[in-house]
């Protein structure tokens, strides 16, 4: 993946990164009328299965957490961890079912991503709120997804201890309802 190269060797690809930024900005300015269009296109190109989707979600989150010099590229197309995750939820029917399926699947990396994303969302709650304005998943739907996910996690049946994830989800739920 192109983004992975930039993350591994940022100094070697500085000029190329600048060129990519300019190209993305030109395409965005000339052709994009809907703010969701770049995310939808990214999903269509990069997410052919669950593993690819999780990898994309995780890569964007890592860029925002660890590679701040690359964030500018993603901001040019209004892409951040929240907008991408909310679009993922929209694409999956705006329900908690897909989250539970991915959390139960011990062969996927979704649990690790989701736990890190929830921590990130708690620390970046204002940007999460701003993402609800642009997307097809609204705050009420997201709150329902979080509440239902918590309910299922509390019921047991998972091949791991759900307490750490539940603790973080409860923290996020409290923040969502307090504002």
N, C-alpha and C positions, 0 to 999 in steps of 0.2 A: 504494500500500500504506500502511496506517495507520502502521506502524512508521517508514516513510520520512519521513512528516510530523513525527513526534516527533523524529527525528534532525536534520532540517533546522531546525526551529523549536522547540527544547526549552523556551525561556522562555515563548513564547506559549501553549504547550499544557500548562503545569504543572498547572493545575486539572483539565483534561481527562485528563491522564495519571494524576493521583491517582484520579479517578473510574473510569478504566479499570482501574487496579490493584485497587481495591475490588471492582469487578464481577467481574473475573477471580478474585479470591480467594473471593468468595461462590459463584461457579459451581464452582470447584474444590473448596471445602469441602463443598458440598451434593451434588455429583453425581459426582465423580471417585473411583473406588475403585481403579483401576489407575494406577500412576505413568506408564505409557506412553500412557494415553488422550489427554492433551492433545497430545502429539507426533504421535500417529496422526491425530488430528483436524486438526491444523495441516497435516500432509502431505496429507490428503484434500482439504482446502479450497484450499491454496496451490500444490500441485505437480501441475499437469496435464500438464507436459512437462519435458524436461531443463532448458531455460532457466529455467523457474519454480523448479525444484528448486535449481539452482545459485544463483539469486538469493536464495532463502530461506536456504540454507546460508551464503552470503556475508554477508547482512544480519545474521544472528545473530552471526556471527564479528565483524563490524565493531562491533556494539553492545558486545560484551565487550572489544574492543580499544580503542575510541575513545569510547564513550558510557557511561561507567560509571554515570552518573545514571539510565540506563534499564535497567540490569541487574536491578534489583529487580523490575521487571515480569516479566521472564522467569524469574527465580528462583521466583516465586510458583507457576509451573506446572512447576517442575523442568526448565526448558529452558536448556541451555547448548550451546556449540559441539560438545562431545563427544557429548552424548546425541543431538543432532540428526544428527551425522555417522554415529554408530553405528546409529541407526535407519534412516538412508538406506542404509547397507550391508545391514542386515537386509532392508529392502524390496526390495533388488536381488539377493537370493539369497545374501548373505554370501559372495560370491566377488570376486575381483579383476577379473573380466572387464569389469564396467561401468566401473571406474576406467580401465582401459586404453582402452576405447571413447571415454570422455569426454576422456582425455588426448590421444588421436590427433586428435579433432575440433578442427580449428583455428578453427572458427567459434564455439566455446563459450568461456565464461570459466572453465571448470573448472580449467585449469592454474594460473591466477592464484590462484583460491580455494584449491586443494589445496596449493600451495606455502605460502601464508600459514597455512593450517590446520596443516600439519606443523610449521612454526616455532612456532605457538601451542601445539600439543600438547607439544612438547619443553619449553617453558617452564612448562607447566601439567600436568605429568605426573601429579601426585597426583590432580587432578580427573579426568583421563582414567581412571586406575585406579578411582576411585570410580564412574565411569559404567558400568564393566563390571558392577558389582553389580546395577544396575537394569535392564539391557537384555538383549536377546535375542542380541547378539553378545558372546561371551566373549573373554577375553584370548587364548587359544590360536587362536581363529578370526581375531582381528585380527592377531596375529603372522604367521599364515599368509598373510593378505591382503597385508600389508606385504612379506613375503619374496617372494611370487609377483610382486607389482608390481615390485619391484626387479629380479627376474630378467628380466622382459620389457623393462623400461627399459634394462637393460644389453645386451640383444640388438640394440638399434638399431631402425631403421625409423620413427623419429619425425621429424616435420617441424621439429624444433628440437633444440637441445643439451640433453640430459637430465641432464648432470652436476650442475648445481646442485640439481635435484630429488632426484637419487639421493643426493647428499651429505646432504641433510636427512633423507631416508627412512632412510639408514644410521644417522644420529644417533638418530632415533626408535627404530629397531630395537634399537640397543645399549641404550637406556634401558629398553625393554620387557623385554629379556632380563636386565638387571642387577638387577631388583627381584624 
